[in-house]
Amino acid sequence: MFTWKKFLLITVAAAVVGIGSAFGWSYYQANNFNNAAQETINTEAPDITVTAMDGTQLKLSDLRGKTVFVNFWATWCGPCMVEMPEMNKIYPDYKDKIEFFTVSIDDAKADYEKYAKESGFAFPMYWGDKNAIIKDYALQGIPASYIVDKYGTIIHSHIGAMNEQQLRDFLNKAQ
């Protein structure tokens, strides 16, 4: 026999199971992404060419001899938009130690340009060929961050947004 009490109990139980499964799947996927990112450690960083706001091009290999923080992001990526201001907070403390190489993989260069102009962030922001970057770095999610040593080798990686303290901890691994 149908009762509202049974209906509500079943509905709540189903919601709890569904929400728990969603959180479990998200945790599982996040670990898979970072496990995949870990496979890039101790490999040569793929050389990519990016474009600055003024139209000049820069290759990652142009920065050999320096430690580089590589970060891939996009304007349509919610976690990226949360992470960007956090990067701006820490940039003054690291700009003389680590080169920031933050690369938008937006399809439209205009989206990157608009955001870069409006954000007013102090760190360098570039635009790159999304398809080439996804292929070369085997990206499975963004934001994606890498530390490349002065020899061009990836020494640390992380997939997902980081807050200020997590970014500091990540960048301190380079030193």
ABEGO torsion letter per residue (X at the ends): XBBAAAAAAAAAAAAAAAAAAAAAAAAAAAAAAAAAAAAABGBBBBBBBBBBAAGBBBBAAAABGBBBBBBBBBAABAAAAAAAAAAAAAAAAAAAABBBBBBBABABAAAAAAAAAAAGBABBBBBBBAAAAAAAAGBABOBBBBBBBAAGBBABBBBEBBBAAAAAAAAAAAX
